[in-house]
Amino acid sequence: MNSTRAQPITDRAGTDLAPLFRPLKLGALSLPNRFVMSPMTRQHSPDGVPGENVAGYYRRRAEAGVGLIVTEGIGVDQPAAIGAGSMGEDNIPLLHGDAALAGWRRVTDDVHAAGGLIVPQLWHMGVIRIPGTGPVPDAPSLRPSGIWGPRDKAMMPPPYLEAMAEPTAPMSEEDIADVIAGFARSAANAKAVGFDGIAIHGAHGYLLDSFLWAATNHRADRWGGDIAGRTRLAAEVIRAIRQALGPELPIFYRWSQWKLHDYDAANATSPEEMEAHLAPLAEAGVDCFDISTRVFSKPGFPGSNLTLAGWAKKLTGKTVMAVGGVGLSKDLQTSFGGGTVAIDNLGEVASRVEAGEFDLIAVGRSLLVDPRWVEKARAGEPFEPFSLAAYGGLS
Ligand SMILES: Cc1cc2nc3c(=O)[nH]c(=O)nc-3n(C[C@H](O)[C@H](O)[C@H](O)COP(=O)(O)O)c2cc1C
């Protein structure tokens, strides 16, 4: 058990945690510390509308010192954006329509009143959405090349994989234009209801990542072919969002190697390929790369201890956020098997921030279980053990 942290802030091994409590400027925002709430799907917004319970859930994290909140994935204003995905998702929020926008206005007002900052994660499920589900069941699911992707390493239940087996028509130029316009409308709506920037879900095998990944993008036109072609849609989405937002509010882009199809998949097999992926996105207007890994401290490529987040910073010079396994003994996937206990690995996070490897640390499950987690980190109080029960509720 920790004893209460006296000043200066250190972990149990005496490592200085002060770097994690230093402010950071990002565009028009002044983040009070380096802790970001990682986006986590909650499924508590019937008809796409977040209610008072959702506002309370985010407000509690803001009140307890989270520097920046990234919301759960929110369906982009495009008919096929969401539906049941690989986890049978339902009650996912939207960012268009009067009722949903009024709901989000309450969320941003509550978070701001508590002294917090909040950005919405814009989400298009793309290949992962089960056709015939979601708010517009008739909308054809959008896939770059009509295929779901490789199935040999997929861990989803067989009924899900069967539902995805039938190929669809590859996305047309009109579909692509519709997606770009949908992201831009959602970004404009986000600004209108008081969000502090935009987070783009560009990872995990969902639509934008399915263009980046060679295994799901077999196109020979300008939206595929080489890395420059495969990154074009993400870059166009970023440009359209930048135009809708204006120059000041920051854009976050979540990028991962891993996919829901295959945890060992990779968009980039070398730092050179990673640079080819990230440079066009940086150039299009990304302010912060949110590098999604399951264990933040794992080396990004063989031959170096630098983390994937560290590589993103080295290759782009942008602000970078790391994520994965902070405060917990097991990563997201293995924690489903139970036995995940609380650990204090903040010393390692702080050392890497101090060394300039990355700038921000996103915290997922630890903040799901305990809204006061950042306050406890500052005070040196013991963390809560992880519980799968937290997945269902909105505490
Ligand atoms: C319940 C739950 C829902 C999640 N939903 C999303 C999501 O909507 N968008 C996203 O990019 N990542 C999502 N994630 C991944 C988290 O943002 C985070 O990257 C992951 O949990 C690793 O961080 P952690 O080890 O601190 O939990 C989700 C994770 C959990 C536990």
The ligand as a Gaussian input file, in Angstrom:
#p B3LYP/6-31G(d) Opt

LIG

0 1
 C      -14.645000      -0.670000     -22.246000
 C      -13.655000      -0.175000     -23.258000
 C      -14.108000       0.472000     -24.395000
 C      -13.196000       0.972000     -25.353000
 N      -13.670000       1.686000     -26.417000
 C      -12.803000       2.340000     -27.228000
 C      -13.272000       3.273000     -28.193000
 O      -14.480000       3.572000     -28.314000
 N      -12.353000       3.872000     -28.987000
 C      -11.012000       3.601000     -28.875000
 O      -10.228000       4.163000     -29.638000
 N      -10.540000       2.742000     -27.947000
 C      -11.395000       2.136000     -27.108000
 N      -10.913000       1.346000     -26.088000
 C       -9.437000       1.211000     -25.882000
 C       -8.947000       2.216000     -24.818000
 O       -9.083000       3.556000     -25.268000
 C       -7.473000       1.989000     -24.464000
 O       -6.687000       2.252000     -25.588000
 C       -7.199000       0.584000     -23.970000
 O       -8.157000       0.196000     -22.996000
 C       -5.796000       0.461000     -23.365000
 O       -5.673000       1.330000     -22.272000
 P       -5.731000       0.784000     -20.728000
 O       -4.717000      -0.325000     -20.661000
 O       -5.375000       1.981000     -19.909000
 O       -7.121000       0.288000     -20.486000
 C      -11.803000       0.795000     -25.150000
 C      -11.353000       0.127000     -24.002000
 C      -12.257000      -0.339000     -23.054000
 C      -11.739000      -0.982000     -21.813000

